[in-house]
Amino acid sequence: MKPEIITGAEITIRSLQEENVEFVFGYPGGAVLNIYDAIFNQNKFKHVLVRHEQAAVHAADAFSRATGKVGVALVTSGPGATNAVTGIATAYMDSIPMVIISGQVPTHAIGQDAFQECDTVGITRPCVKHNFLVKDINKIASTIKKAFFIASTGRPGPVLVDIPKDITAESAEFIYPKNIKMRSYNPIVKGHSGQISKAIDLLINAKKPMVYSGGGVVLGNASEILTKLVKKLDFPITSTLMGLGGFPASEKNFLGMLGMHGTYQANMAMQDCDVLFAIGARFDDRVIGNPDHFLEKSKKIIHIDIDPASISKRVQIDIPIVGDVNLILNDFLNAYKKVEKSHNKKLIEPWRNEIQKWINTDCLAYNDDGSVIKPQLVIQKLHEVTKGDAFITSDVGQHQMWAAQYYPFNKPRKWINSGGLGTMGVGLPYAMGCQLAFPNSQVACVTGEASIQMCIQELSTCKQFNLPVKIINLNNRYMGMVRQWQEFFYGNRYAESYMDALPDFVKLAESYGHVGFKIENSSDVEGALKEAFSPKLKERLVFIDFITDQSENVFPMIPNGKGLSEMILAEDL
């Protein structure tokens, strides 16, 4: 059969169809009009028109986080591409597989300061896994094939494909490659069996073992095998912010989240353990605090990661194992079964007793006399009303930490938030991506009055595409986390952290065609949430503006530069 002769724009669209893309999130502009014309003439995937390019990338990012598939965004040249950079950097920091297609000025105009021109490849290079500038129409299909392959293999990440406008107008044969081989790119998948044997030996002889799981467990679809292995070993386990749901929070071995706002028991156990089993985690500054302090107590560290560059980056590792976390943990489980009989689990009884004392501090307790709405209560009630089974997206700040602390996750890919970059404004576009991926699921966006205003225009997108997300706005009339730091470390000088010109969020939601509630009494919290998730409002976006305690802080807290055992607890103040 003779190959079809079609335009570069049609080749782009057909290539996306070959990759079974379901949604493209985008915003049209001059450099991509040919591509948009080709979108108009197809019906295999749905285009979701956002109101800002940043939101397009965030929504595609959330679609990927929730499904495990490659998210796709489409933006125009110049300001379209630069608006997308924050979303691209967010995905890059959290290793999310995405393909971003950007328009570029015609090839003859590149470098001529043409209208809406910028060096997209140059600007995005530090925050993509890879990027391409396509100057030959015959390379569009193979480049898109490479982009999807690179984005989804090894350590995942965003890949950008920049296509000049004239290339999309030319015509050529369409042949989509079935397979791709890249000589310079061959990620390691299989773990080293000798290293696994050494690690098993360390683990079964440990007196104070600790399992530390990160976002790599979720991204690597290794939750099920991790849960089996930890139950077999019967070891305590903690998760990073990005790893929540990778191990069920309801299991007895789970000590909660660790890190700057982690639980007392998780942080103390991380600090005092003698063998640490790190799985798909980065030992970053918000997780282990000061590396010197972390290593004060001697411990052997096993580290599994798909990315060899992440191993021994901040902390020296004793047994590194590079490869696919799912495959490696399967090998671990099989290796452990062979030596299980020789594993004396009574060795760690004193360790369990020590951990229990830390658990007894009840570090997440808070005072609630009912006079004001406590943000923690809102999250707990949200968990009850949704039966712990909703997709929870969040922005960044105090509300994010309260959501992580008080909404226990038993399944992976249910907790969608910005970890590495800490991007305000992601909550609503993230909720859009989740709701489109799972139209029959409950999706709640936990946000604050400062964060929500960064992408609030997406209320319009939600109306256009009938996305019934529920927005839980913990409104303390401050940039809460900034205010907390200013209270603790800047002598209560609240420089520019007070929001004294806030909109009426109820009226704002209603102006976009949605439902809005303002809740000021603690006794109304549960009722408002039940109504928002009731059959009556199942098909509607509901914006609930909870007027919360202005002075409430997130505890425990580790100050910058301090170690895991140097937590500030609420009771200390």
BELWODA-V577145 format. One record per helix or strand of 3 or more residues. SS is the DSSP state (H for helix, E for strand). FROM is the first residue (numbers start at 1). LEN is the number of residues. If there is no record, write none. Layout:
BEGIN
((SS:FROM:LEN) (SS:FROM:LEN))
END
This chain:
BEGIN
((E:5:3) (H:8:11) (E:23:4) (H:30:11) (E:46:4) (H:53:15) (E:71:5) (H:79:15) (E:98:7) (H:107:3) (H:120:8) (E:130:5) (H:137:16) (E:158:7) (H:165:5) (E:171:3) (H:193:12) (E:209:5) (H:215:5) (H:223:11) (E:237:3) (E:254:4) (H:264:9) (E:275:5) (H:285:4) (H:291:4) (E:300:6) (H:308:3) (E:319:4) (H:325:18) (H:345:15) (H:375:11) (E:391:4) (H:398:9) (H:426:12) (E:443:6) (H:452:3) (H:458:7) (E:470:6) (H:480:10) (H:505:7) (E:515:5) (H:522:11) (H:535:3) (E:542:7) (H:570:3))
END
